[in-house]
Amino acid sequence: MLKNKIKGALYGFAVGDALGCTTEFMTEKQIKRIHGVHKNITGGGMLGWECGDVTDDTDLMLCVGRAYMSKNSFLQTCVDEFSKWYKSDPRDIGNCCRTVMSNCVDRPYKEWMLYTKNRLLIGHHKDYGNGSLMRALVPAMCGDYESAIAQGRLTHNNALCDSIIKAYSTYLYNLLNGETPLICPGELEPTGMIMNTLVCAHYAVFRYDNFEDALIHVVNRGGDADTIGAIAGSLAGAYHGYDNIPVRWRNALHKSTRKDLDALADFIYVKLMSKTAYWEETDAVDLNTNDTENMLVCSNCKCGFSKAALWKRNFCPNCGKPMKENNDG
C-alpha cells in the first residue's frame, strides 16, 4: 500500500505536469473553445510540447530527487544538477529560476544562497513564485522538511516560500501515511504565485473523490496549469495511489521519465520503510538477534535481524539491501 502511494505521488506529479502543459497560459474560456474539456495528454500548448513531454516542473523535481539519492552534499548536488539542466537550454523556465541560475551557474551552493538572500534584501517580491515548491516533492515525501525548504532557498529565499513548502510537505507526508484530505473552502486564481498554486491544488484534491476528476478540474482552469497540475497530482496520487491514476495518462509519459520515477519510488520506499518509527510498529521488541537459526543477514552491510523482527519484509532496515538466510549457524 505504501509503495503504491509513493509511486502515485511521483507519477501523479508528472502526469499533472504533462496534462497541464497543454493549457498553460490559457484562460478557461480559451480552453473550452479549443479543447472542450481537456482530459488527455496530447502535448501542444503555447510552447509546442510533444505528447508525453514534461516541463521544468518535473525536470527540476527530478534534479532534486537525484541529489537526494546522492551520497554527496545534498545542496551542492542540487546546484550541480540545476546548472547542468540550465545549460541544456530548457524550453520552459520560470523568471526567478532563470535569473538565479544565469547568475550562479556552476558556482558553490553557498553563493546561490548569498545571491538569493541579497535579492530578498532589495525587495524582489516576484520571488514569491512557485518555482521552489515544484521541486520539493522527494524530500517532502521522506518527511525531511528541512531539506525540502533548503533546496527552495537556492532560488526563492524568503519566509513565505519556506512556510508554503513546509505546509505542502506536511500535508503530502500525512496523505502518504493514510490521512484524508484537509477541508479547503475555496480556491484562488490559478496563477504562478506559490500560495495560489498550493491552494488550487489542495482544493481540487479535497473537492473530488478520485484522481482523474481532480486533475481535469485544475488543468481546465488554465493559468499556471502545469505546475498546479503537478502539485495537485502529487497530493491526489499520495492519497488515491498509483493504481487509481488513469492508465492512459501513465502510459503517455516517455519511457525515460517513467524509469526515473520508478527509481525514485524504490529509493523513497526503502527510506520510509527503514525509519525507526515504522519498525517499532511491528510486534518485535529485539531487532538484533544471536539466534543464528532464525536470523536473516544483510547482503550488503552483513548485519543480522531475527525473522520475527523483519516480519515478511525481505530488506535491511539499515541500508535497504536484500536480506538472506544465515548459512553460518
C-alpha positions in Angstrom: 0.0 0.0 0.0 2.8 2.5 0.9 4.7 1.7 -2.3 1.5 2.3 -4.3 1.1 5.7 -2.6 4.7 6.7 -3.2 4.5 5.8 -6.8 1.2 7.5 -7.0 2.6 10.8 -5.8 5.5 10.7 -8.2 3.5 9.6 -11.3 0.7 12.0 -10.2 3.2 14.9 -10.3 4.5 14.0 -13.8 1.1 13.3 -15.4 -0.3 16.5 -13.9 2.6 18.4 -15.5 2.3 16.6 -18.8 -1.5 17.2 -18.8 -1.3 20.8 -17.8 1.4 21.9 -20.3 -1.3 21.9 -23.0 -3.4 24.5 -21.2 -0.7 26.6 -19.5 -1.1 30.4 -20.0 -4.6 29.9 -21.4 -7.9 31.1 -19.8 -10.8 28.9 -19.0 -12.8 30.3 -22.0 -9.9 29.7 -24.4 -9.6 26.1 -23.2 -13.3 25.5 -23.6 -13.4 26.9 -27.0 -10.3 25.0 -28.3 -10.5 21.7 -26.3 -14.0 21.5 -24.9 -12.8 19.6 -21.8 -9.1 18.9 -21.8 -8.6 15.4 -20.5 -5.8 13.6 -22.4 -2.1 14.1 -22.6 -1.6 15.5 -26.0 1.3 18.0 -25.8 0.9 21.1 -27.9 0.1 24.3 -25.9 1.8 27.6 -26.4 5.3 26.1 -26.2 4.7 23.3 -28.7 5.2 20.3 -26.4 5.4 16.8 -27.8 2.9 14.2 -26.4 4.4 12.8 -23.2 6.8 15.7 -22.6 7.1 17.1 -19.1 8.2 20.6 -18.3 10.6 22.3 -16.0 8.4 21.2 -13.1 9.2 17.5 -13.5 12.8 18.2 -14.8 13.7 20.1 -11.6 11.9 17.8 -9.3 14.0 15.0 -10.7 17.1 17.1 -10.3 16.4 17.4 -6.6 15.4 13.7 -6.4 18.8 12.7 -7.9 20.6 15.0 -5.4 18.6 13.5 -2.6 19.6 10.0 -3.6 23.3 11.0 -3.9 25.7 10.3 -1.1 27.4 13.7 -1.7 26.4 17.1 -0.3 22.6 17.5 -0.9 22.6 21.2 -1.7 25.8 21.2 -3.7 24.5 18.3 -5.8 21.2 20.2 -6.2 23.0 23.2 -7.7 25.2 21.0 -9.9 22.0 19.3 -11.2 20.4 22.7 -11.8 23.5 24.0 -13.6 23.6 21.0 -15.9 19.9 21.4 -16.6 20.1 25.1 -17.2 23.0 24.7 -19.7 20.9 22.2 -21.7 18.8 25.3 -22.9 15.4 24.2 -21.5 12.3 25.3 -23.3 10.5 26.4 -20.2 11.9 28.1 -17.1 10.4 30.5 -14.6 11.6 34.1 -14.3 13.2 33.8 -10.9 14.8 30.5 -11.6 16.2 31.8 -14.8 17.7 34.9 -13.1 19.3 32.9 -10.3 20.6 30.1 -12.5 22.0 32.5 -15.1 24.0 34.4 -12.4 25.0 31.4 -10.3 25.5 28.5 -12.8 28.4 26.2 -11.8 29.0 28.1 -8.5 29.1 26.6 -5.0 25.7 26.3 -3.3 26.7 28.9 -0.7 27.0 31.5 -3.4 23.5 30.6 -4.6 22.2 31.2 -1.1 24.0 34.5 -0.8 22.7 35.7 -4.1 19.1 34.8 -3.3 19.4 36.4 0.2 20.6 39.6 -1.4 17.7 39.5 -3.8 15.3 39.3 -0.8 17.0 42.3 0.9 16.5 44.5 -2.2 12.8 43.6 -2.4 12.2 41.1 -5.2 8.6 40.3 -4.4 8.3 38.3 -7.6 10.3 35.7 -5.8 7.0 34.5 -4.3 6.5 32.3 -7.4 6.1 28.5 -7.2 9.5 27.5 -8.6 10.8 26.2 -5.2 7.5 24.4 -4.4 7.6 22.4 -7.5 11.0 20.9 -6.7 10.2 19.8 -3.1 8.4 16.5 -3.7 11.1 14.0 -2.9 12.4 15.3 0.4 8.8 16.1 1.3 7.7 12.5 0.8 10.6 11.4 3.1 9.4 13.7 5.8 12.6 15.7 5.5 11.1 19.2 5.7 14.4 20.9 6.3 15.8 19.6 3.0 12.6 20.5 1.2 12.9 24.1 2.4 16.6 24.3 2.0 16.5 23.4 -1.7 13.8 26.1 -2.2 16.1 28.8 -0.8 18.6 28.2 -3.6 16.3 30.2 -5.8 13.4 31.6 -3.7 14.9 32.6 -0.3 12.0 34.1 1.7 9.8 33.2 4.6 6.6 32.9 2.6 8.1 30.2 0.3 9.5 28.4 3.3 6.1 28.3 5.0 4.3 27.1 1.9 6.8 24.3 1.3 6.5 23.3 4.9 2.7 23.2 4.6 2.9 21.2 1.4 5.4 18.8 2.8 3.4 18.1 5.9 0.2 17.6 4.0 1.8 15.3 1.5 3.6 13.2 4.1 0.3 12.8 6.1 -1.6 11.7 2.9 1.1 9.1 2.3 0.5 7.8 5.8 -3.2 7.3 5.5 -4.8 10.7 6.5 -7.7 12.1 4.5 -7.6 15.4 2.6 -8.0 18.5 4.7 -11.0 20.8 4.2 -10.4 23.6 1.7 -13.4 26.0 1.5 -12.4 27.6 -1.9 -9.7 28.2 -4.5 -7.8 31.1 -5.7 -6.9 32.3 -9.2 -4.6 29.7 -11.0 -1.5 31.9 -11.1 2.2 31.1 -10.6 2.2 32.6 -7.1 3.2 30.0 -4.6 0.2 30.5 -2.3 -2.3 30.3 -5.2 -0.6 27.2 -6.5 -0.9 25.2 -3.3 -4.5 26.4 -2.5 -5.7 25.5 -6.0 -4.1 22.0 -5.8 -5.4 21.5 -2.3 -8.9 22.5 -3.2 -9.1 20.0 -6.1 -7.9 17.1 -4.0 -10.5 18.0 -1.3 -13.4 18.6 -3.7 -13.1 15.5 -5.9 -13.2 11.9 -4.7 -11.0 10.5 -7.5 -7.6 11.3 -9.1 -8.9 11.9 -12.6 -11.6 14.4 -11.8 -9.2 16.4 -9.5 -6.6 16.7 -12.3 -9.1 17.5 -15.0 -10.5 20.3 -12.9 -7.2 22.1 -12.3 -5.8 21.9 -15.8 -9.0 23.2 -17.3 -8.7 26.4 -15.3 -5.6 27.3 -17.2 -3.1 29.8 -15.9 -0.1 28.0 -14.5 -1.8 24.7 -15.3 1.4 22.6 -15.5 2.7 23.4 -12.0 -0.7 23.4 -10.4 -1.4 20.1 -12.1 1.9 18.7 -10.9 1.3 19.7 -7.2 -2.4 18.6 -7.3 -1.2 15.3 -9.0 1.3 14.6 -6.2 -1.3 15.2 -3.5 -4.0 13.2 -5.2 -1.6 10.4 -6.1 -0.4 10.2 -2.5 -4.0 9.8 -1.4 -5.5 7.6 -4.1 -2.4 5.7 -5.1 -0.7 4.8 -8.4 -3.4 2.2 -9.4 -6.0 5.0 -9.5 -4.2 7.1 -11.9 -5.7 6.6 -15.4 -3.6 4.1 -17.4 -3.7 6.3 -20.5 -2.0 9.1 -18.6 0.7 6.9 -17.0 1.5 5.2 -20.4 1.6 8.6 -22.2 4.8 9.6 -20.3 8.0 9.0 -22.1 9.8 5.7 -21.1 12.8 7.6 -19.8 10.6 9.6 -17.4 8.9 6.5 -16.1 12.3 4.9 -15.5 13.4 7.9 -13.4 10.1 7.9 -11.4 10.4 4.2 -10.7 13.9 4.6 -9.4 12.8 7.4 -7.1 9.9 5.3 -5.9 12.1 2.4 -4.9 14.5 4.8 -3.1 11.8 6.5 -1.1 10.0 3.3 -0.2 13.2 1.8 1.3 13.9 5.1 3.1 10.5 5.2 4.6 10.4 1.5 5.5 13.7 1.9 7.2 12.6 4.6 9.5 12.7 3.6 13.2 9.1 4.6 13.8 7.9 2.2 11.2 9.8 -0.8 12.5 8.5 0.0 16.0 5.0 -0.7 14.7 5.9 -4.5 14.4 5.4 -6.9 17.3 9.2 -7.4 17.5 11.0 -6.0 20.5 14.5 -7.1 19.8 15.5 -6.5 16.2 19.1 -7.8 16.5 19.4 -11.4 17.5 22.0 -14.1 18.4 19.6 -16.8 17.4 21.5 -17.8 14.2 19.0 -20.4 13.1 16.2 -17.8 12.9 18.3 -14.9 11.6 18.5 -13.2 8.2 21.7 -11.5 7.2 22.0 -8.4 5.0 23.8 -9.0 1.7 25.4 -5.6 2.0 26.3 -4.5 5.5 26.2 -8.0 7.0 24.0 -7.0 10.0 21.7 -9.7 11.4 18.0 -9.5 12.3 15.5 -12.0 13.5 12.9 -13.3 11.1 10.2 -12.2 13.6 11.5 -8.7 13.7 11.7 -8.4 9.9 8.1 -9.7 9.7 7.8 -10.6 6.0 10.0 -7.7 4.9 13.0 -9.0 3.0 15.2 -6.0 3.1 17.6 -4.5 5.6 16.2 -1.7 7.9 19.7 -0.1 7.9 20.6 0.1 4.3 17.6 -1.3 2.3 19.5 -4.1 0.6 18.1 -7.6 0.4 18.3 -10.0 3.4 19.2 -13.6 3.0 19.2 -16.8 5.1 22.1 -17.2 7.5 24.2 -20.1 6.4 26.9 -19.8 9.0 24.9 -21.1 12.0 
